[in-house]
């Protein structure tokens, strides 16, 4: 192989982006589902801790049952966290980043998440669906954008993480926070 610099491309960095509450504002529809089933009047803002059963009278099993139902039956109603979310992912890619969508979920919801991503024209180089308890920090990425403190707490240099602001992570101390994917895009060099 020649020593010509043009034969080597620069290393491409990967941005791993979570789906629930980073791309898809699923908790708006989840809260609506909770209200319909429980004759309640909660909002996403009322969910102030990631561990929902510590905030609402609901079992962990029912939390997952509601999430699965929302993704399987109401996925078209789930809004993006900001208008034009697909265009934002394309801009991040054009900046030279690989986009890895990384999401922990129940297997029956996978097809609906993929349909949602297509419907909102979310750009991705790959989709990674996690079914087990392996921490997201163990997966290959340079930057993780996630709303769950439990997913970013184990991210260590040279990797980094951006916390996506949500009501359930307001009390979590993290140096890099954003309120939109567009804001995260600005922080990516």
Rosetta blueprint (number, residue, H / E / L):
1 X L
2 X L
3 X L
4 X L
5 X H
6 X H
7 X H
8 X L
9 X L
10 X L
11 X L
12 X L
13 X L
14 X E
15 X E
16 X E
17 X E
18 X L
19 X L
20 X E
21 X L
22 X L
23 X L
24 X E
25 X L
26 X H
27 X H
28 X H
29 X H
30 X H
31 X H
32 X H
33 X H
34 X H
35 X H
36 X H
37 X H
38 X H
39 X L
40 X L
41 X L
42 X L
43 X L
44 X H
45 X H
46 X H
47 X L
48 X L
49 X L
50 X L
51 X L
52 X H
53 X H
54 X H
55 X L
56 X L
57 X L
58 X L
59 X L
60 X H
61 X H
62 X H
63 X H
64 X H
65 X H
66 X H
67 X H
68 X H
69 X H
70 X H
71 X H
72 X H
73 X H
74 X L
75 X H
76 X H
77 X H
78 X L
79 X L
80 X E
81 X L
82 X L
83 X L
84 X L
85 X H
86 X H
87 X H
88 X H
89 X H
90 X H
91 X H
92 X H
93 X H
94 X H
95 X L
96 X L
97 X L
98 X E
99 X E
100 X E
101 X E
102 X E
103 X E
104 X E
105 X L
106 X L
107 X H
108 X H
109 X H
110 X H
111 X H
112 X H
113 X H
114 X H
115 X H
116 X H
117 X H
118 X H
119 X H
120 X L
121 X L
122 X L
123 X L
124 X L
125 X L
126 X E
127 X E
128 X E
129 X E
130 X E
131 X L
132 X L
133 X L
134 X L
135 X L
136 X H
137 X H
138 X H
139 X L
140 X L
141 X L
142 X L
143 X E
144 X E
145 X E
146 X E
147 X L
148 X L
149 X H
150 X H
151 X H
152 X H
153 X L
154 X L
155 X L
156 X L
157 X L
158 X L
159 X L
160 X E
161 X E
162 X E
163 X E
164 X E
165 X L
166 X L
167 X H
168 X H
169 X H
170 X L
171 X L
172 X L
173 X L
174 X L
175 X L
176 X L
177 X E
178 X E
179 X L
180 X L
181 X H
182 X H
183 X H
184 X H
185 X H
186 X H
187 X H
188 X L
189 X L
